[in-house]
Amino acid sequence: TLVELLSQARTRTAAGAGSGFALHIHMDISHIIPASANTMLFELLLVGLLRDPSSCRMYHRAKADVFRLEIPNSPGNKTARALRFCSLLPTTILDVTADVL
């Protein structure tokens, strides 16, 4: 689960960096979004606590942690609109055209 992955990343980083470290997580969002995605992102990024309902394990986000969400292009921006929570976050839109490639 995401809680287990984040907890393992924190443990591994703490072992190598000591105290005062920050996690930098890049989340690549798919075009198929589960119904719970908005709630999960809200709990993780705004509340700062994510709980796995099956194991009751918790992940507490540190203030220094950095999360970057990558949302793919879709016709009519359908994917971005489905993630209503993301409209509350600072946004950088990257426009890749054939000229850039």
N, C-alpha and C positions, 0 to 999 in steps of 0.2 A: 504494500500500500504506500501511498505518498507519505504518510506519517512515518513509516518505517524507513523509507529512503532518506527523508530529511533528517531523522534522528541518527542514522548511520553516517551521513555526511558530516553532521555536527561532531560526532564522536571522532571520526577520522581526522577532521580538521583540527580539533582541539588537541589531539595526540601529537600532531606535528607542529602546531603553531603556538600552543600554550594559551594563556588567557588573552582576552581582548581581540579575538579573531572575528571575522565576519564571513558568513556564507554568501556566495554569489551564485544564484540559481537562475538558469535560463529555462523557461517553460515554453516549449513549442506546442501551441494549441492546434489541434486537428480541426478539420472542417466538420467533423462529427462530434457534437458537444453533448455530453450527458446532461440531463435535467438538473443535476445537483451541482454543476460547475459554478454557477453564480454564487451559491451559498458557500461552497468550499473556498472560492477565492476571497469572498468577503471575510470569512472566519480567519483565513490565513493572513491576508494582507492588512485588514483594518482592525480586527479584534486581536490578532496576533496569537491565536491559539487554534490548533487543528487537532481534532480528536478522531481516532479510528473507532467507529461504533462496534466493530467485531471484536477488537482486542482491548478496547478502552485505553490504548496507549495515546499519549498526547505529545504534541510538538509545540513548544513555545518559541515563537519568532523573537529573535533578539533585535533591538533597535538598529544595530549596525548591519543586519542582514539585508541583502539586495536581491530583489526578484525582478526579472525582466520577462515579460510575456510577449511572445511572438505570435501574432494572429495572421493567418494567411489571407491573401486576397481571395475574394469570392464574388460571384455576380451580385451586384447591388449591395455589396458589403454585408451580405447576409450573416456571415460568421461573426463579424464584429458587433452587429446589432443583436445577435443572440446572446452575447456576453454583455448584458446590460450593465453589470458591475464595472466593467472597464471604462465606461464613460465618466466615472468618478476619479479615475487615475490620470496622472500626467501622461501625455501621449506624444510620441514621435512617429510620424508617418514617413516611411521610406518609399519613394516612388522609383521603381526600377523600370527603365524603358529599354528598347532595343539599342538606342544610341549609347547608353551607359555600358551595355554588355560589349 
